Amino acid sequence: MNNDNNLNGEVLGSVNNNPAPAPTATPEVASNPNVVSELSGSSQVMAGGVVPPSAPVETPVAPASSAPVPPVENPAPAPQVETPAAPQAYTNPQTISPSQIPGFEDHNQIGQTPPISSEQDQKPKKKKNKFLFILLILVVLGGIGYGTYYLLNNTDLLKKKEKISIVTKNKQLGISETLPDSITEYATITGTDPSNCYLDTKDVDMTKEGSYKFTVTCGEGNKKTGTITVMDDSELLLETKTVYKTTGEKVSASEFSINKDYTYAFVDEEEVNVVMANTSGTHSVKLTVSKGSKSQEVEGKIVILPSKIKGYVNCSSNGQLADETSNAPKLVVAKKFAILNDSLNSFAGFAYDVNTFTFDDESLYNNYLSSHNKGEKITINDVSGWSEFTTDSEGKPTIIITKELSKEDLSGEYGEENLANFGSIIQYFSKQGLNCVFSKAE
């Protein structure tokens, strides 16, 4: 009995003295609550590992037997397989131990000076100079702004182009007036600047009364035509030529004309027929002189000769300057003597003093022309008479002033004997240095 008890006591002692090793929680299990819960439903996770439940652990007792119980050998613990440590989770405060806080493994290190690094501190890189970059941006922005301003103010890129409109203005001007230079005097222009347009008045003759066309052109396809009416506001020059005829000849009113722009007409045709039936003498007839809308009555003179005019002896000087001024015209003085168609080639009793002025200075010529168009009588170098404005063989502007000379005037100046006939006239004036030639009457 005692032996059995001793044996049981020894067995129990050996069992109690060498308990089976408790399972050890690996780091993976300690750090993962899910694993812990799987190992033991009643286990609690603590800050150091897994704590076994408080219930006593039952130790198996071998049944009593009379046979000796062999000593129980402690089995060798099974080798533990190291598993890689799982990354510690710091999201659950219950699983964090003071030794697991990185950087604070040793609380004695708090307040200590960190070790000095042996590597030299790298110098910070110099900051880039941003001034030039900002300046460049400002220049670019300024260029864009100026370009935009230029486009908006100097081009039609963003503007709706206005249609060009030309409304011409019909004008009435006096024959003595000057055409205006400004294009705005001739038309109202919209849609473009008037300086971009062209005025054409080349067909307007301000020396003659009439209606003339002018044009205003603004680019292609924009052309308008207007009218300029030239009104003759001058006074009529009431002078006529003396007409020399023989008995029974025909006479026309235009033979009394001293101005080709005037129109002449007889007031009474029957009166003229009576005059022309006379055999000799000087007679007057009534004429109407007209220019444009103006007309006036004037008296003309008819001289009845014993025979028709055969021709004229023209004795002229060489050309010379009319005076000593720099712009003086060239002057040719001529005497024109009428010769009868009779047996003696007798002097007809009348002549003409013809003075021809040829101008190099067109402005001076135009001044005389303007005065003539106003109805004024032209006088150059104290020479006056009826005037004709024309050009010479070289195209130079010329004024011919003709003055009628009576037989009385000529006889007193040159002597009646020197004017008796064709031969005496040529002989006398040739000695005076004049060139004399004969021309037949038309």
C-alpha positions as CSV (number, residue, x, y, z in Angstrom):
1,M,0.0,0.0,0.0
2,N,2.7,2.3,1.0
3,N,4.7,1.1,-1.9
4,D,1.8,1.9,-4.1
5,N,1.5,5.3,-2.5
6,N,5.2,5.9,-2.9
7,L,5.0,4.9,-6.4
8,N,2.1,7.1,-7.0
9,G,3.8,9.8,-5.2
10,E,6.9,9.5,-7.2
11,V,4.9,9.4,-10.4
12,L,2.9,12.4,-9.4
13,G,6.0,14.1,-8.2
14,S,7.8,13.5,-11.5
15,V,4.8,14.7,-13.3
16,N,4.3,17.8,-11.2
17,N,8.0,18.5,-11.1
18,N,8.3,18.4,-14.9
19,P,5.2,19.9,-16.3
20,A,4.8,20.0,-20.1
21,P,6.1,23.3,-21.5
22,A,3.3,25.8,-22.2
23,P,3.0,27.0,-25.8
24,T,4.9,30.2,-26.4
25,A,3.3,33.0,-28.4
26,T,5.4,33.9,-31.3
27,P,5.9,37.6,-32.3
28,E,3.4,37.0,-35.1
29,V,0.8,35.8,-32.8
30,A,1.5,38.5,-30.2
31,S,1.1,41.3,-32.8
32,N,-1.9,39.9,-34.5
33,P,-5.1,39.7,-32.4
34,N,-6.8,37.5,-35.0
35,V,-4.2,34.8,-34.6
36,V,-4.5,35.0,-30.8
37,S,-8.2,34.5,-31.0
38,E,-7.9,31.5,-33.2
39,L,-5.4,29.8,-30.7
40,S,-7.7,30.2,-27.7
41,G,-11.2,31.4,-27.6
42,S,-10.7,32.3,-23.9
43,S,-7.2,33.7,-24.1
44,Q,-6.7,37.4,-23.6
45,V,-4.2,39.4,-25.4
46,M,-1.8,41.3,-23.0
47,A,1.0,43.7,-23.5
48,G,3.6,41.0,-23.2
49,G,2.0,37.9,-24.9
50,V,-0.8,35.4,-24.3
51,V,-1.9,34.8,-20.7
52,P,-3.5,31.3,-20.0
53,P,-7.0,31.2,-18.6
54,S,-7.4,31.2,-14.8
55,A,-9.0,27.7,-14.7
56,P,-6.7,25.0,-13.3
57,V,-5.0,22.8,-15.7
58,E,-5.9,19.1,-15.1
59,T,-2.9,16.9,-14.9
60,P,-3.6,13.4,-16.1
61,V,-3.1,10.8,-13.3
62,A,-2.2,7.3,-14.2
63,P,-4.6,4.7,-12.8
64,A,-3.4,2.8,-9.7
65,S,-1.7,-0.4,-10.4
66,S,0.4,-2.9,-8.6
67,A,2.8,-2.9,-11.4
68,P,5.7,-0.6,-11.1
69,V,5.3,2.5,-13.1
70,P,8.3,3.4,-15.2
71,P,9.6,6.8,-14.8
72,V,8.0,9.3,-17.3
73,E,10.5,10.9,-19.5
74,N,10.0,14.5,-20.5
75,P,9.6,14.6,-24.3
76,A,12.0,16.9,-26.1
77,P,10.3,20.0,-27.1
78,A,9.4,20.2,-30.8
79,P,11.6,22.5,-32.8
80,Q,10.0,25.8,-33.4
81,V,9.8,27.2,-36.9
82,E,10.8,30.7,-37.1
83,T,8.3,32.7,-39.1
84,P,9.1,36.1,-40.6
85,A,8.1,38.9,-38.4
86,A,5.0,40.6,-39.6
87,P,5.0,44.4,-39.8
88,Q,4.0,45.8,-36.5
89,A,0.6,47.4,-36.5
90,Y,0.5,50.7,-34.7
91,T,-3.2,51.3,-35.3
92,N,-4.3,49.3,-32.3
93,P,-3.1,50.9,-29.1
94,Q,-3.5,47.6,-27.2
95,T,-0.8,45.9,-29.3
96,I,1.8,48.6,-28.9
97,S,4.4,48.1,-26.1
98,P,6.8,50.8,-25.0
99,S,9.6,48.9,-26.6
100,Q,7.9,48.8,-30.0
101,I,7.8,52.7,-30.5
102,P,10.4,53.4,-33.2
103,G,13.1,55.8,-32.2
104,F,12.4,55.5,-28.5
105,E,13.6,51.9,-27.6
106,D,15.6,53.3,-24.8
107,H,13.9,55.9,-22.7
108,N,17.3,56.9,-21.3
109,Q,18.2,58.4,-24.6
110,I,15.7,61.3,-24.4
111,G,17.5,64.6,-24.2
112,Q,20.8,63.3,-25.4
113,T,22.7,65.1,-28.2
114,P,22.5,63.1,-31.5
115,P,25.8,61.9,-32.8
116,I,27.6,64.3,-35.1
117,S,27.7,63.1,-38.7
118,S,31.1,62.8,-40.2
119,E,29.8,63.9,-43.6
120,Q,30.0,67.5,-44.4
121,D,26.7,69.3,-44.8
122,Q,25.9,69.9,-48.4
123,K,25.6,73.5,-49.3
124,P,22.2,74.6,-50.5
125,K,21.9,75.2,-54.2
126,K,21.8,78.8,-55.2
127,K,18.3,80.1,-56.2
128,K,17.9,80.8,-59.9
129,N,17.8,84.4,-60.8
130,K,14.1,85.0,-61.5
131,F,14.4,88.7,-62.5
132,L,15.4,88.0,-66.2
133,F,12.6,85.5,-66.5
134,I,10.0,87.9,-65.1
135,L,11.3,90.7,-67.4
136,L,11.1,88.4,-70.4
137,I,7.4,87.6,-69.5
138,L,6.6,91.3,-69.2
139,V,8.2,92.0,-72.6
140,V,6.2,89.3,-74.3
141,L,3.0,90.5,-72.6
142,G,3.8,94.0,-73.7
143,G,4.4,92.9,-77.3
144,I,1.1,91.0,-77.3
145,G,-0.7,94.1,-75.9
146,Y,0.8,96.4,-78.4
147,G,0.0,94.1,-81.3
148,T,-3.6,93.8,-80.2
149,Y,-3.9,97.6,-79.9
150,Y,-2.4,98.1,-83.3
151,L,-4.8,95.6,-84.9
152,L,-7.8,97.2,-83.3
153,N,-6.9,100.8,-84.1
154,N,-5.1,100.5,-87.5
155,T,-6.7,97.6,-89.3
156,D,-10.2,96.4,-90.1
157,L,-9.5,92.9,-88.9
158,L,-12.1,93.1,-86.1
159,K,-14.2,95.8,-87.6
160,K,-17.0,95.4,-89.9
161,K,-16.1,97.3,-93.1
162,E,-18.5,100.1,-93.9
163,K,-19.7,100.2,-97.5
164,I,-18.2,103.1,-99.4
165,S,-20.7,105.7,-100.4
166,I,-20.1,108.6,-102.8
167,V,-22.8,111.4,-103.3
168,T,-21.7,114.0,-105.8
169,K,-22.5,117.7,-105.5
170,N,-23.5,119.4,-108.7
171,K,-21.9,122.9,-108.9
172,Q,-22.5,126.2,-110.6
173,L,-19.4,128.4,-111.1
174,G,-18.8,131.6,-112.9
175,I,-16.6,131.6,-116.0
176,S,-14.1,133.8,-114.1
177,E,-13.9,131.5,-111.1
178,T,-11.3,128.9,-110.1
179,L,-12.1,125.3,-109.6
180,P,-11.9,124.2,-105.9
181,D,-9.0,121.8,-105.0
182,S,-10.7,119.9,-102.1
183,I,-12.5,116.7,-103.1
184,T,-15.1,117.3,-100.4
185,E,-16.3,120.3,-102.4
186,Y,-17.5,117.9,-105.1
187,A,-18.8,114.9,-103.1
188,T,-19.9,113.6,-99.7
189,I,-17.8,110.4,-99.0
190,T,-18.5,107.8,-96.3
191,G,-16.9,104.4,-95.6
192,T,-13.4,105.7,-96.3
193,D,-11.2,108.7,-95.9
194,P,-11.6,111.3,-98.7
195,S,-7.8,111.3,-99.1
196,N,-8.2,107.7,-100.5
197,C,-10.3,109.0,-103.4
198,Y,-9.4,110.6,-106.7
199,L,-11.1,113.7,-108.4
200,D,-11.0,114.1,-112.2
201,T,-12.0,117.6,-113.6
202,K,-9.9,117.5,-116.7
203,D,-13.0,117.9,-119.0
204,V,-14.1,121.1,-117.3
205,D,-13.3,124.2,-119.3
206,M,-13.6,127.3,-117.1
207,T,-13.0,129.6,-120.0
208,K,-16.2,128.7,-121.7
209,E,-19.8,128.7,-120.5
210,G,-21.3,125.3,-120.6
211,S,-22.1,122.0,-118.7
212,Y,-19.2,119.7,-117.9
213,K,-18.8,116.3,-116.2
214,F,-16.4,115.4,-113.3
215,T,-15.8,112.1,-111.6
216,V,-14.9,111.0,-108.0
217,T,-13.4,107.5,-107.7
218,C,-12.7,105.6,-104.4
219,G,-11.1,102.3,-105.2
220,E,-12.3,99.8,-107.8
221,G,-15.9,99.9,-108.7
222,N,-16.7,103.0,-106.6
223,K,-17.0,105.8,-109.2
224,K,-19.6,108.6,-109.4
225,T,-20.1,111.4,-111.9
226,G,-21.3,114.9,-111.2
227,T,-21.9,118.1,-113.2
228,I,-20.3,121.5,-113.2
229,T,-22.2,124.3,-114.9
230,V,-20.0,127.2,-115.9
231,M,-22.0,130.4,-116.0
232,D,-20.7,133.4,-117.9
233,D,-21.1,136.2,-115.4
234,S,-18.9,138.6,-117.3
235,E,-20.0,141.7,-119.2
236,L,-20.2,141.6,-122.9
237,L,-17.4,143.4,-124.7
238,L,-19.5,145.6,-127.1
239,E,-17.0,146.1,-129.9
240,T,-17.3,145.2,-133.6
241,K,-15.1,145.2,-136.6
242,T,-15.7,147.5,-139.5
243,V,-16.8,145.6,-142.6
244,Y,-15.6,146.6,-146.0
245,K,-17.8,145.6,-149.0
246,T,-18.6,146.7,-152.5
247,T,-22.1,147.5,-153.8
248,G,-24.4,144.5,-154.0
249,E,-22.1,142.0,-152.1
250,K,-23.5,139.7,-149.5
251,V,-22.6,140.4,-145.8
252,S,-23.0,138.2,-142.7
253,A,-23.3,139.3,-139.1
254,S,-20.3,137.1,-138.1
255,E,-18.0,139.4,-140.1
256,F,-18.5,142.0,-137.4
257,S,-17.2,139.6,-134.6
258,I,-14.2,140.4,-132.5
259,N,-14.7,137.4,-130.2
260,K,-15.3,133.9,-131.5
261,D,-17.2,133.1,-128.3
262,Y,-19.8,135.7,-129.2
263,T,-22.8,135.2,-131.5
264,Y,-23.9,138.0,-133.8
265,A,-27.1,138.6,-135.6
266,F,-28.8,141.4,-137.5
267,V,-31.7,143.1,-135.8
268,D,-33.3,144.0,-139.1
269,E,-32.3,142.2,-142.3
270,E,-34.2,144.6,-144.5
271,E,-32.1,147.5,-143.1
272,V,-28.9,145.7,-144.2
273,N,-30.2,145.1,-147.7
274,V,-30.9,148.8,-148.1
275,V,-27.3,149.7,-147.0
276,M,-25.8,147.2,-149.4
277,A,-27.6,148.8,-152.3
278,N,-25.6,152.0,-151.9
279,T,-22.7,152.7,-154.2
280,S,-20.3,154.2,-151.7
281,G,-20.0,155.7,-148.2
282,T,-19.9,154.5,-144.6
283,H,-23.1,153.1,-143.1
284,S,-24.2,151.6,-139.7
285,V,-26.4,148.6,-139.0
286,K,-27.9,147.2,-135.8
287,L,-26.6,143.9,-134.4
288,T,-27.5,141.7,-131.4
289,V,-24.4,140.3,-129.6
290,S,-25.0,137.2,-127.4
291,K,-22.9,135.1,-125.1
292,G,-24.7,132.3,-123.3
293,S,-27.9,133.6,-121.7
294,K,-26.8,137.2,-122.1
295,S,-27.4,139.4,-125.2
296,Q,-27.2,143.0,-126.0
297,E,-27.7,145.3,-129.0
298,V,-24.8,147.0,-130.6
299,E,-24.1,149.1,-133.7
300,G,-21.9,147.9,-136.6
301,K,-20.2,149.8,-139.4
302,I,-20.2,149.0,-143.1
303,V,-17.9,150.8,-145.7
304,I,-18.9,150.5,-149.4
305,L,-15.7,150.4,-151.6
306,P,-15.5,151.1,-155.3
307,S,-14.1,147.7,-155.9
308,K,-13.4,144.4,-154.0
309,I,-10.3,143.8,-151.9
310,K,-7.6,142.1,-153.8
311,G,-5.3,141.4,-150.9
312,Y,-3.1,142.8,-148.1
313,V,0.5,144.0,-147.8
314,N,1.9,142.7,-144.5
315,C,5.0,144.6,-143.3
316,S,6.4,143.1,-140.0
317,S,9.3,143.5,-137.7
318,N,11.6,140.9,-136.4
319,G,10.7,139.4,-133.0
320,Q,12.0,141.2,-129.9
321,L,11.1,141.3,-126.2
322,A,8.1,143.5,-125.5
323,D,10.0,145.0,-122.5
324,E,13.0,144.5,-120.3
325,T,11.4,142.3,-117.6
326,S,12.5,138.7,-117.3
327,N,9.1,137.2,-118.1
328,A,8.3,139.6,-120.9
329,P,6.7,138.0,-124.0
330,K,8.2,138.2,-127.5
331,L,6.6,140.8,-129.6
332,V,6.2,141.0,-133.4
333,V,4.7,144.3,-134.8
334,A,3.0,144.2,-138.2
335,K,1.1,146.6,-140.5
336,K,-1.6,145.2,-142.7
337,F,-2.6,147.4,-145.7
338,A,-5.7,146.6,-147.8
339,I,-5.2,146.8,-151.6
340,L,-8.1,147.2,-154.1
341,N,-8.6,145.0,-157.1
342,D,-8.2,147.7,-159.6
343,S,-5.7,148.6,-162.4
344,L,-3.5,150.6,-160.1
345,N,-3.6,148.2,-157.1
346,S,-4.7,151.2,-155.1
347,F,-4.6,151.5,-151.4
348,A,-8.2,150.7,-150.1
349,G,-8.0,153.4,-147.4
350,F,-7.8,151.2,-144.3
351,A,-5.2,149.1,-142.5
352,Y,-4.6,147.2,-139.3
353,D,-2.0,147.4,-136.6
354,V,-1.3,143.8,-135.6
355,N,0.8,143.1,-132.4
356,T,1.6,139.4,-131.7
357,F,2.7,138.5,-128.1
358,T,4.2,135.0,-127.6
359,F,4.6,133.9,-124.0
360,D,7.1,131.6,-122.3
361,D,5.5,132.3,-118.9
362,E,2.1,130.6,-119.0
363,S,1.0,132.1,-115.7
364,L,1.2,135.6,-117.2
365,Y,-0.7,134.5,-120.2
366,N,-3.4,132.9,-118.0
367,N,-3.8,136.2,-116.1
368,Y,-4.5,138.0,-119.4
369,L,-6.9,135.3,-120.4
370,S,-8.8,135.5,-117.1
371,S,-9.2,139.3,-117.6
372,H,-10.4,138.7,-121.1
373,N,-13.0,136.2,-119.9
374,K,-14.4,138.7,-117.5
375,G,-15.1,141.0,-120.4
376,E,-12.2,143.3,-119.8
377,K,-10.3,145.0,-122.6
378,I,-6.7,143.7,-122.9
379,T,-3.8,146.2,-123.0
380,I,-0.2,145.1,-123.3
381,N,2.6,147.6,-123.5
382,D,0.0,150.4,-124.2
383,V,-1.3,148.4,-127.1
384,S,-5.0,147.7,-127.0
385,G,-7.7,146.5,-129.5
386,W,-9.7,143.3,-130.0
387,S,-7.8,140.3,-128.7
388,E,-7.4,136.8,-129.9
389,F,-6.0,134.0,-127.7
390,T,-4.3,131.3,-129.6
391,T,-1.0,129.4,-130.0
392,D,1.9,129.7,-132.5
393,S,3.4,127.1,-134.7
394,E,5.5,125.8,-131.8
395,G,2.4,125.5,-129.5
396,K,3.3,128.4,-127.3
397,P,0.5,130.6,-125.9
398,T,-0.1,133.7,-128.0
399,I,-2.2,136.8,-127.8
400,I,-2.9,138.8,-130.9
401,I,-4.1,142.4,-130.4
402,T,-5.4,144.1,-133.5
403,K,-6.2,147.8,-133.9
404,E,-8.0,149.2,-136.8
405,L,-6.3,152.2,-138.6
406,S,-8.2,154.7,-140.7
407,K,-6.8,156.5,-143.8
408,E,-6.6,159.8,-142.0
409,D,-4.5,158.3,-139.2
410,L,-2.2,156.6,-141.7
411,S,-1.7,159.6,-143.9
412,G,-0.8,161.8,-141.0
413,E,1.8,159.4,-139.7
414,Y,3.4,158.1,-142.9
415,G,2.4,160.6,-145.6
416,E,-0.3,160.1,-148.2
417,E,2.2,159.7,-151.1
418,N,3.8,156.7,-149.4
419,L,0.3,155.0,-149.2
420,A,-0.8,155.6,-152.7
421,N,-0.7,151.9,-154.0
422,F,0.9,148.6,-153.5
423,G,4.4,149.6,-154.8
424,S,4.7,152.7,-152.7
425,I,3.7,150.9,-149.6
426,I,6.3,148.1,-150.0
427,Q,9.0,150.6,-150.9
428,Y,8.5,152.8,-147.9
429,F,8.1,150.2,-145.1
430,S,11.0,148.1,-146.5
431,K,13.2,151.1,-145.9
432,Q,11.9,151.2,-142.3
433,G,13.4,147.8,-141.7
434,L,10.2,145.8,-142.0
435,N,9.7,142.7,-144.0
436,C,6.8,143.1,-146.5
437,V,4.9,140.4,-148.2
438,F,1.7,140.3,-150.1
439,S,-1.2,137.9,-149.4
440,K,-4.4,137.5,-151.3
441,A,-7.8,138.1,-149.7
442,E,-9.8,135.1,-148.8
